[in-house]
Amino acid sequence: MASGCHVHMIVDEDCMDRFGSAIRRLCVGLIDDAIPTTIIGPSSPSMDSLRIGPVRVESHGALTWWRRNRALADLVSRLGSNPPDIVHAFSGATAELGGHLAGAFDAPLVVTLTGRDELTDETEAFLNSAATLVAVSDPVRAETIQRLERSAEDVVLVRWGLTAGKEPSCFADEDKSLTLVTICPLAADMGLEHLIDAMAQLVRGPKPIMLFVLGVGPAEIRLRERANRLGLNQHVTFVGPIREWPKVLDGADLFIEPVAQHRLTIHPIAAMAAGVVVVAAEGSDHDCLIEGQTARLYHAQSAELLAAVCAEVLGDPARSRALAANAQRYVSEHHRISAMVAETTQLYRQLALNQDTIRIPPA
């Protein structure tokens, strides 16, 4: 790969909320591989967190319809002094901006897909224009190949990378209250109603239990009222968004994914890495959630089933810690940071080689 190969990475606030830690780790790894990068996204504190060593960060204005052309022209002008050799959009939502910049600088476009929900009629044209698509799990890759009718070679698998702990953090202190954590938008379709209903059953157990809900959204008032109606004010805490959410996981016993995810976040993988037992609705696009091996799964939209699975996990700490330890080993094997960086570097190297190759027409 040419030493001057420069990658523009396109992110937005949604990317940073769902898997910003993986983006930061990738940037650090690319520094070690001497691949210069520029991060492009809206101005925000989470964007500022990507200012790592030689990594450049370029913010753009709001891309609303009435000022879109002007904002794009300004961005292209500012980037022109250091143009990209490759443009990498990190979600379906950023593929349009990535496609615009790739076209402006005649650079190949890479788009990372983080769930089947990103495969829409609106994004399809931009995804089909990409030189390569990256999927973060096997189910996402299979759906992408089928939906877009792309070849298997055009859709590569690069899983998010994390560092797993050496031993489980769950159930480490017998005197501590049992702690459940969920991280998701507070929206009507996120399964939080039946999680709260399940808590109404779990609080009848022999040990004190707490649920911490990290997130914001339009359903917050209704969810608070539901918890209050069920007498759970002392057991359910709505924390709001926390940038340092990994520290919250360190004190948890269970991480709850109350609805099957088709727009993936790094949170359940981070919980596995921390040695927290993951209890999740089955049918997710995550391929790391394997019943009885790395997580406990239940049928979605059932407070009774969720409460029953949680009660099993909480009632057998030794077995649950063994499950958490197995999940940590899975992360160490399948979500290594080194693998994420190496696979991304290989992708960039191949695209750069394709760009540099002079094709000689047949005689």
C-alpha positions as CSV (number, residue, x, y, z in Angstrom):
1,M,0.0,0.0,0.0
2,A,1.3,3.4,-0.9
3,S,2.6,5.2,2.2
4,G,0.6,8.3,1.2
5,C,-2.8,6.5,1.0
6,H,-5.2,8.7,2.9
7,V,-8.6,7.5,4.1
8,H,-11.6,9.7,4.8
9,M,-13.9,8.1,7.4
10,I,-17.5,9.4,7.5
11,V,-19.4,9.1,10.8
12,D,-22.3,10.8,12.5
13,E,-23.7,11.0,16.0
14,D,-25.6,7.8,15.6
15,C,-22.4,5.9,14.7
16,M,-20.6,7.4,17.8
17,D,-23.5,6.4,20.1
18,R,-23.7,2.8,18.8
19,F,-20.1,1.9,18.2
20,G,-17.9,4.9,18.8
21,S,-15.4,2.9,20.9
22,A,-14.7,0.6,17.9
23,I,-14.1,3.6,15.7
24,R,-11.6,5.0,18.2
25,R,-9.8,1.7,18.5
26,L,-9.6,1.4,14.7
27,C,-8.1,4.8,14.4
28,V,-5.4,4.0,16.9
29,G,-4.6,0.7,15.0
30,L,-4.4,2.6,11.7
31,I,-1.9,5.0,13.2
32,D,0.3,2.0,14.0
33,D,0.0,0.9,10.4
34,A,0.9,4.4,9.1
35,I,-2.4,4.9,7.4
36,P,-3.3,8.6,7.6
37,T,-7.0,9.2,8.3
38,T,-9.4,12.1,8.4
39,I,-12.7,11.7,10.4
40,I,-15.6,13.7,8.9
41,G,-18.8,14.3,10.8
42,P,-21.0,16.8,12.6
43,S,-19.4,19.0,15.3
44,S,-19.9,17.4,18.7
45,P,-18.0,16.3,21.8
46,S,-17.9,12.7,20.6
47,M,-16.3,13.8,17.4
48,D,-13.7,15.6,19.4
49,S,-12.9,12.3,21.2
50,L,-11.5,11.1,17.9
51,R,-8.7,13.6,17.8
52,I,-6.0,11.0,18.4
53,G,-2.4,11.9,17.5
54,P,-2.2,12.5,13.8
55,V,-5.9,11.7,13.1
56,R,-7.5,14.8,11.6
57,V,-11.1,15.7,12.4
58,E,-13.2,17.8,10.0
59,S,-16.6,18.9,11.0
60,H,-19.4,19.9,8.6
61,G,-22.5,22.0,9.0
62,A,-26.0,20.7,9.2
63,L,-26.9,19.0,5.9
64,T,-30.5,20.3,5.8
65,W,-32.1,20.6,2.4
66,W,-31.9,24.4,2.2
67,R,-28.2,24.7,2.9
68,R,-27.0,21.2,1.8
69,N,-25.3,22.2,-1.4
70,R,-23.4,25.1,0.3
71,A,-22.3,22.9,3.2
72,L,-21.1,20.2,0.8
73,A,-19.2,22.6,-1.4
74,D,-17.5,24.1,1.7
75,L,-16.5,20.7,2.9
76,V,-15.1,19.6,-0.4
77,S,-13.2,22.8,-0.6
78,R,-11.6,22.3,2.8
79,L,-10.7,18.7,2.1
80,G,-9.2,19.6,-1.3
81,S,-5.8,20.3,0.2
82,N,-5.6,16.7,1.5
83,P,-7.9,14.7,-0.8
84,P,-8.8,11.1,0.0
85,D,-7.6,8.0,-1.8
86,I,-10.4,6.0,-0.1
87,V,-13.7,7.2,1.4
88,H,-15.2,5.0,4.1
89,A,-18.8,5.6,5.3
90,F,-19.4,3.8,8.6
91,S,-23.2,3.3,8.3
92,G,-26.0,3.3,5.7
93,A,-27.0,6.7,6.9
94,T,-23.6,8.2,6.1
95,A,-23.4,6.5,2.7
96,E,-24.9,9.4,0.8
97,L,-22.3,11.9,2.1
98,G,-19.6,9.3,1.5
99,G,-20.8,8.8,-2.0
100,H,-20.7,12.6,-2.6
101,L,-17.1,12.9,-1.4
102,A,-16.0,9.8,-3.3
103,G,-17.4,11.2,-6.5
104,A,-15.9,14.6,-5.8
105,F,-12.4,13.2,-5.4
106,D,-12.7,10.2,-7.7
107,A,-12.0,7.8,-4.9
108,P,-13.5,4.3,-4.2
109,L,-16.3,4.2,-1.6
110,V,-16.5,1.7,1.2
111,V,-19.7,1.5,3.3
112,T,-20.0,-0.4,6.6
113,L,-23.4,-1.9,7.3
114,T,-24.4,-2.5,10.9
115,G,-27.8,-4.1,10.5
116,R,-30.4,-5.1,7.9
117,D,-32.4,-1.9,8.8
118,E,-29.8,0.0,6.9
119,L,-30.7,-1.8,3.7
120,T,-33.5,0.5,2.5
121,D,-34.8,1.9,-0.8
122,E,-33.2,5.2,0.1
123,T,-29.7,3.8,0.7
124,E,-29.7,1.2,-2.0
125,A,-28.4,3.4,-4.8
126,F,-25.4,4.6,-2.7
127,L,-24.7,1.1,-1.5
128,N,-24.6,-0.2,-5.0
129,S,-22.1,2.5,-6.0
130,A,-19.7,1.3,-3.3
131,A,-16.6,-0.5,-4.4
132,T,-16.8,-2.7,-1.3
133,L,-19.4,-3.2,1.5
134,V,-18.3,-4.2,5.0
135,A,-20.7,-6.1,7.3
136,V,-20.2,-6.3,11.1
137,S,-21.8,-9.8,11.5
138,D,-22.6,-12.8,9.4
139,P,-26.4,-12.2,9.4
140,V,-25.8,-8.7,8.1
141,R,-23.4,-9.9,5.4
142,A,-25.8,-12.6,4.2
143,E,-28.7,-10.2,4.1
144,T,-26.6,-7.6,2.2
145,I,-25.5,-10.1,-0.4
146,Q,-29.1,-11.3,-0.9
147,R,-30.8,-7.9,-0.9
148,L,-28.3,-6.1,-3.1
149,E,-27.4,-9.1,-5.2
150,R,-23.7,-8.4,-4.7
151,S,-21.0,-11.1,-5.0
152,A,-19.6,-12.6,-1.8
153,E,-16.2,-11.0,-2.7
154,D,-17.9,-7.5,-2.6
155,V,-19.2,-7.9,0.9
156,V,-16.5,-8.5,3.5
157,L,-16.9,-9.4,7.2
158,V,-15.1,-7.1,9.7
159,R,-16.4,-7.5,13.3
160,W,-16.0,-4.8,15.8
161,G,-12.9,-5.3,18.0
162,L,-12.7,-5.0,21.8
163,T,-10.5,-6.1,24.6
164,A,-12.0,-8.8,26.9
165,G,-11.4,-8.9,30.6
166,K,-9.6,-11.8,32.2
167,E,-12.4,-12.8,34.5
168,P,-16.1,-12.1,34.8
169,S,-17.2,-9.0,36.7
170,C,-20.7,-10.3,37.4
171,F,-21.7,-11.7,40.8
172,A,-18.3,-10.8,42.2
173,D,-19.8,-9.4,45.5
174,E,-22.4,-11.4,47.3
175,D,-23.4,-8.5,49.5
176,K,-24.1,-6.1,46.5
177,S,-27.6,-5.6,45.1
178,L,-28.2,-7.4,41.9
179,T,-27.7,-5.0,39.0
180,L,-29.3,-5.0,35.6
181,V,-28.4,-2.6,32.8
182,T,-29.9,-1.8,29.4
183,I,-28.6,0.7,26.9
184,C,-31.0,1.8,24.1
185,P,-33.2,4.6,22.8
186,L,-36.3,5.1,24.9
187,A,-38.7,4.4,22.1
188,A,-41.9,2.4,21.8
189,D,-40.4,-0.4,19.7
190,M,-37.4,-1.1,22.0
191,G,-39.1,-3.7,24.3
192,L,-38.7,-1.6,27.5
193,E,-42.3,-2.0,28.5
194,H,-41.9,-5.7,29.0
195,L,-38.5,-5.2,30.7
196,I,-40.2,-3.0,33.3
197,D,-43.0,-5.6,33.6
198,A,-40.4,-8.3,34.1
199,M,-38.8,-6.2,36.9
200,A,-42.1,-6.2,38.7
201,Q,-41.7,-10.0,39.0
202,L,-38.0,-10.0,39.7
203,V,-38.2,-7.6,42.7
204,R,-40.1,-10.4,44.6
205,G,-36.9,-12.4,44.7
206,P,-34.8,-12.8,47.9
207,K,-32.1,-10.2,47.1
208,P,-32.4,-6.5,46.3
209,I,-32.3,-5.8,42.6
210,M,-31.9,-2.6,40.5
211,L,-32.4,-1.8,36.8
212,F,-30.5,1.1,35.2
213,V,-31.8,2.3,31.9
214,L,-29.3,4.3,29.9
215,G,-30.8,6.4,27.0
216,V,-33.1,9.1,26.1
217,G,-36.2,9.2,23.8
218,P,-39.8,10.1,23.4
219,A,-41.1,7.2,25.5
220,E,-39.3,8.2,28.7
221,I,-42.3,9.8,30.4
222,R,-44.6,6.8,29.6
223,L,-41.9,4.4,30.8
224,R,-41.4,6.3,34.1
225,E,-45.2,6.3,34.6
226,R,-45.3,2.5,34.0
227,A,-42.5,1.9,36.6
228,N,-44.3,4.2,39.1
229,R,-47.6,2.4,38.5
230,L,-45.9,-0.9,39.3
231,G,-44.3,0.4,42.4
232,L,-40.7,0.2,41.0
233,N,-39.5,3.7,41.8
234,Q,-36.8,2.3,44.1
235,H,-35.8,-0.4,41.6
236,V,-35.7,1.3,38.2
237,T,-33.5,4.3,37.5
238,F,-33.5,6.2,34.3
239,V,-30.0,7.4,34.0
240,G,-30.1,9.2,30.6
241,P,-27.1,9.1,28.2
242,I,-23.7,8.5,29.7
243,R,-20.6,8.8,27.5
244,E,-18.6,6.5,30.0
245,W,-21.2,3.7,29.8
246,P,-18.5,1.0,29.8
247,K,-17.8,1.9,33.5
248,V,-21.5,1.2,34.2
249,L,-21.1,-2.3,32.7
250,D,-18.2,-3.0,35.1
251,G,-20.7,-2.9,38.0
252,A,-23.5,-4.9,36.4
253,D,-24.5,-8.5,36.7
254,L,-26.8,-8.7,33.7
255,F,-27.0,-6.7,30.5
256,I,-30.5,-6.8,28.9
257,E,-31.2,-6.5,25.2
258,P,-35.0,-6.4,25.4
259,V,-35.8,-6.6,21.6
260,A,-34.1,-8.3,18.7
261,Q,-31.7,-5.8,17.2
262,H,-31.5,-5.2,13.4
263,R,-29.5,-2.0,13.8
264,L,-26.6,-3.2,15.9
265,T,-24.7,-1.6,18.7
266,I,-21.5,-2.6,20.3
267,H,-23.1,-2.6,23.8
268,P,-23.9,-6.4,24.1
269,I,-20.4,-7.3,22.9
270,A,-18.9,-4.9,25.4
271,A,-21.0,-6.5,28.1
272,M,-19.6,-9.9,27.1
273,A,-16.1,-8.5,27.1
274,A,-16.6,-7.1,30.6
275,G,-17.8,-10.5,31.9
276,V,-21.5,-9.5,32.4
277,V,-24.2,-12.0,31.5
278,V,-26.1,-11.0,28.4
279,V,-29.9,-11.7,28.3
280,A,-31.3,-10.9,24.9
281,A,-34.3,-11.3,22.7
282,E,-33.6,-14.0,20.1
283,G,-33.5,-13.1,16.4
284,S,-30.9,-10.4,16.6
285,D,-28.5,-9.6,13.7
286,H,-25.7,-10.1,16.3
287,D,-23.9,-13.4,15.6
288,C,-22.1,-13.3,19.0
289,L,-25.3,-14.1,21.0
290,I,-25.5,-17.9,21.2
291,E,-27.9,-19.5,23.6
292,G,-26.2,-21.2,26.5
293,Q,-22.7,-20.5,25.2
294,T,-22.3,-16.7,25.2
295,A,-25.7,-15.4,26.3
296,R,-29.2,-16.4,27.4
297,L,-31.9,-15.8,24.8
298,Y,-35.7,-15.5,25.2
299,H,-38.7,-14.9,22.9
300,A,-39.2,-11.2,22.3
301,Q,-42.2,-9.2,23.7
302,S,-42.7,-11.6,26.7
303,A,-42.3,-10.2,30.2
304,E,-42.9,-13.6,31.6
305,L,-40.2,-15.3,29.6
306,L,-37.7,-12.5,30.2
307,A,-38.4,-12.6,33.9
308,A,-38.0,-16.4,34.0
309,V,-34.6,-16.3,32.2
310,C,-33.3,-13.5,34.4
311,A,-34.4,-15.4,37.5
312,E,-32.5,-18.5,36.3
313,V,-29.4,-16.4,35.8
314,L,-29.7,-14.6,39.1
315,G,-30.5,-17.7,41.0
316,D,-27.3,-19.6,40.0
317,P,-24.4,-17.2,40.2
318,A,-21.7,-19.9,39.7
319,R,-23.2,-21.2,36.5
320,S,-23.8,-17.6,35.3
321,R,-20.2,-16.6,36.0
322,A,-19.1,-19.6,33.9
323,L,-21.3,-18.4,31.1
324,A,-19.9,-14.9,31.3
325,A,-16.3,-16.4,31.2
326,N,-17.2,-18.3,28.1
327,A,-18.5,-15.1,26.5
328,Q,-15.2,-13.4,27.3
329,R,-13.3,-16.1,25.6
330,Y,-15.6,-15.7,22.6
331,V,-14.8,-12.0,22.4
332,S,-11.1,-12.7,22.7
333,E,-11.4,-15.2,19.7
334,H,-13.8,-13.4,17.4
335,H,-13.7,-9.7,18.3
336,R,-10.0,-9.0,18.5
337,I,-8.9,-5.4,17.9
338,S,-5.9,-6.6,16.0
339,A,-8.2,-8.6,13.6
340,M,-10.4,-5.6,13.0
341,V,-7.4,-3.4,12.2
342,A,-5.7,-6.0,10.0
343,E,-8.8,-6.8,8.0
344,T,-9.6,-3.1,7.5
345,T,-5.9,-2.5,6.5
346,Q,-6.1,-5.4,4.0
347,L,-9.2,-3.9,2.5
348,Y,-7.7,-0.5,2.1
349,R,-4.5,-2.0,0.7
350,Q,-6.4,-3.9,-2.0
351,L,-8.5,-0.9,-3.0
352,A,-5.4,1.3,-3.2
353,L,-3.7,-1.4,-5.3
354,N,-6.7,-1.5,-7.7
355,Q,-6.6,2.3,-8.0
356,D,-2.9,2.3,-8.8
357,T,-3.0,-0.5,-11.3
358,I,-2.8,0.7,-14.9
359,R,-5.1,-1.5,-17.0
360,I,-3.7,-2.1,-20.5
361,P,-6.4,-2.6,-23.1
362,P,-6.1,-5.8,-25.2
363,A,-4.3,-5.4,-28.6
